[in-house]
Amino acid sequence: MWVLLMRDSPTEKGIAAYNAGRYTEAQQIFRQAVDDDVANTTAAFYLARLHRRERRYDDARKVLQRAIDEAEDAYLRFEAGNLFIEAGEPQLAVRQYQRAVELEPDEPRNWVALVRAMRAARDPNAETTLQQAPAEARALLGSTR
């Protein structure tokens, strides 16, 4: 998710608040940013992550779905996968990580998350998928189960 942010933009301020651990402030900033611009994938990503942090899974799902409907983005799909893993739905996470891999096939973290989700879902194709992954992802996952 490479986004050019204007200096002192609301999204930039939200990221600064998030990184400083001021989550309530960050959440307010990101909520406003998403309300103002539904295609602001960066704000949606962080807002969903904050909802997930608070175990507000339905709110996180809504934010992610709205953003994904506006702009297909591997980072949003990755965060949706994280949400489903944390919510105990690895089969749904697999679909999200698969889409992240399709959008960014050279990104090892997408493959690592996909194979881990497939293993959690007891998908018999997990090891075949691992063999298709970039070398870095295979190295990270090869000996773990």
N, C-alpha and C positions, 0 to 999 in steps of 0.2 A: 504494500500500500504506500506508494510514493506520492505524496501530496505536497504541492507547493503551497505553503501557508504564508499569508501576509503577516508581516511583523505585527505583533500585538493583536492579531485576530482573535475572536472569541475562542476558536478551536485551539489556537496556540496557548491561550490563557488556561483553557481547560486541561490541556496536556501538562502544563506546568503545575497546576493544582493537583492533578492525578499523581504525577511523579513526586510531589512533595507530601503525598499522603493526605491531602485535604479532599477527601472523597466526596463529602457532601457538597462542597463548593464546585468541584469538578462535575458532579452529576447535574447540578443546576445549570451550569454553563453548557454542557453537552445537550441537555434536554432542550434548551432554548435554541441551540444551533441546529438541532435536528428538526425542531418545529419550524424554524425559519427556512431551512433548506433540506428537504427530504433526501436529496442526492449527496449530502455531506457524509461520505462513507467513513471518514476519520472520526467524526463526532459519533456516528452510529456505532462504530466498533467499540469505542471507549465507553459509551453509555451502556451498551449491552454487557460489556465486561464488568462494569460496576454493578449492574443488576444481578449478574451471575455471582459476583462476589457476595452479594446480600442474599443469595439463593432465591431471588425473585425471577425464577425461570420463565414464567409466562411473559413477564414484561420484557425480558431479554429476547425471547423468541419474537415478540411483536416488533421490537426495534429492528432486529436483524432481518426479518421477513420484509418489512417495509423498505429497508435500505437495499436488500438484494433485488426486490422488484424494480427499484429505480436504476440500480447500477450493479452489474455482475462484477464481483470483486473476490479474489482469492482470500484476502484477509477476512472478509465477512464470512465466507464459507468456513474458513479455519476456526473462527470464533464460534460459529454455529456448531461445528463439530465438538469443540471444547464444551459448549453448553450441554449438548446431548450426552457426552461422556459423563460429565458431572451429575447430570440428572438420571443417570443409570439407563440410558437408552443407546447402547453402542451401535445397534443396527442403523439408527437414524444418523448417528455420528459418521458411520462409514460413508453414507451418501454424501454428506457435506465435505468430508475429506477427499472423496473421489473427485468431486467437482473442483476442489482447490488444486488437486493434482492436474486435472485437465487444463485449468487456467494457468498454472505455473508448474509445468512438469519438471523443471530443473531445480526446484526448491526442495532440498532434502527434508526439511521439517514437515512438509505436507505428506511426504511418503512415510516418514516415521509415524506421524499421527494416524495415517490411514492403516498401516499394518498393525499398529497397537489396537486400534478400534476393531479391526477385523478379528484379531486374536481374542479380544474381549467378547466379541459377538460369536465366537467359536465358528467363524467362517472358514470353511475348508480351503478356500483359495488364498488365505493369508500368506502362505509361504511362496506360492507362485507369484503373487503381487510383489513380495519382497525381492524376488529375483529380477523383476523388471525395474526396480528402483535404482536411482543413481548410486554409485559406489559409496559415497559418503553416508547415505541412508542405510545401505546394506551393512556397512561397518558398524554403525550405531546400533542396529537391530539384530545383526547376525547371531549373536550369542545370547540374546535376551529372549525370554518367552514369558 
